[in-house]
Amino acid sequence: MLALQIIQEVMVFVETITQPTAEWRYWTGRLRMLDDPPAALVASIAWEPGDGTITNVNVWDSPAAVGDFYLERVRAIVEDDGEPEHKPIRHGEPVHVYVRCEQQGT
């Protein structure tokens, strides 16, 4: 059996944020990131490094998608509650993306 490797150019936009656990939980809940993830959010991974914070990596379809998300969900909360103390760091487009995909079927 011959296995084929498919290489495809992927355009995404990456941001990270590290916040105290309570702040991360507050904003994640208010923004509905777990209950109703935005359609443009490709992937989101968060972990606790053991220092009372949570670090989160978000992968978006594009920079424009991040802007749309701000307008659709973030802006109203910021207007009501003020800016969060810790904000995302926008890293831009990656130079390399690898995602393991299991081969389906035989």
Steps between C-alpha positions, in 0.01 A plus 500: 500500500630843406448779753468847354612809682295807419667833562274799498577863568317611812438865577410563862560768762637418846464678833594409856391631835606431857266615775443428867262204520200703625543759223535229234185323623306829511591607146471150354150474645386849398631449147333155476825348375413151628119505479471667158842525334519749215482338157835659406681339795694209349649372827542606860730332753540611863708370789590586857878531544466474879555865591136606540460594134355343189675532164285475188588465132229596252524425129271707278408487133655843436583838655165626370327221694658628824374849419150370432507308830595819683213691343247219551584393856781686671416867445171499696664331799792744497256791483313363805788360708811677370810355340640175641829538681663231286441514124578255219834519325444473127775303331369507146525231238717198584786393280425133566190301594488127560184316596502122513209355307417135538446321172133415455409163352744272320 
